[in-house]
Amino acid sequence: MLKIAIVGAGDWSAYVHGPALAHYAKEHPGEVELAAVGVRKNVQRGEEFAQRFGFRRVYTNLDEMIDTEKPDACWVIAPIEGTRALAGQMMERGVPVLFEKPPGKNLQEAEELAEISQRTGTPNMVGFNRRFASGTLQLVEWVKEQGPFDYLYARMRRSKRMDEEFAYGTGIHLLDCVSYLAETALGGTKEAWVSRVTAPSGAYHFYVDLEFGSGARGRCDILPTCGVVDETYELHGHFKTLVHAMPWTAAEVKVDGKAELWVEGKMVESHSFPVEPVHLHAGFYHEACAFLAALKEGRKPSPSAEEVVDSVALAEATQRGEEITFG
């Protein structure tokens, strides 16, 4: 039985990661123990989180939690500025860790985590949930049957996101999933050219043109203040198109996700993925499954800190409006 701990009992952790782990424990009886919740100061919030999702104990000292519980796996759900220290602490202590994106507040911190990962050999996974969304998993299955492809298009649209670092903090999800699809279907990402444009709102919008190793081309549009909330990925080939739209809930709007296969102008296969419960089809549950399966089977989880350095570099270049070439 794998003993699981989680660090962080805030809103995001309670929204998706707590439900995903509780769902896993229910679906895999006797395989895991939800052992401990680590919090900094708010013990009451930790206790409420533990009671809600089935964890046994709450700690305010992480070293004490590790020494006492000896967890087989730990989730680190922290603000961006705290991820480097907490994920690094877990890897240095030899605790397999899944931690939220981005892996650090900048490329330097991401590279530091990659170095710790490589040096310690501690299994780890960066929580890029789009890779594990139900629609993405379906796209990857179709890629194996329907390739090759010569164009990739992806877009992320939001309504009132005025975050100064939107492309790095949130847009990185789109850019990482594009990088993953590129590795799967297009020979990896070779080069990117970024246009950063000031929108009427005063925020930046980002347009990323891509060249892939196969010679295919692509485009990503990241529009934080366009008044619509959605996220879509498309792969285009010879008379074939694959489409994946993420499930979304925003304010009063709830939109199911979908995956579609089009051949010669006809939709020949389609799947719908309900938006609720959010943890299920948006990737958080399948992410947990993949991480724990790798630990049980003695495999290296993916994507690890080393694997996502290029995604972080692309997100940082996008945020700055800079061109980037990959080796």
Secondary structure, 3 states (H helix, E strand, C coil): CEEEEEECCCHHHHHHHHHHHHHHHHHCCCCEEEEEEECCCCHHHHHHHHHHHCCCEEECCHHHHHHHHCCCEEEECCCHHHHHHHHHHHHHCCCCEEEECCCCCCHHHHHHHHHHHHHHCCCEEEECHHHHCHHHHHHHHHHHHHCCEEEEEEEEECCCCCCCCHHHHCHHHHHHHHHHHHHHHCCCEEEEEEEEEECCCCCEEEEEEEEECCCCEEEEEEECCCCCCEEEEEEEECCEEEEEECCEEECCEEECEEEEEEECCEEEEEEEECCCCHHHHCCHHHHHHHHHHHHHHCCCCCCCCCCCHHHHHHHHHHHHCCCEECC
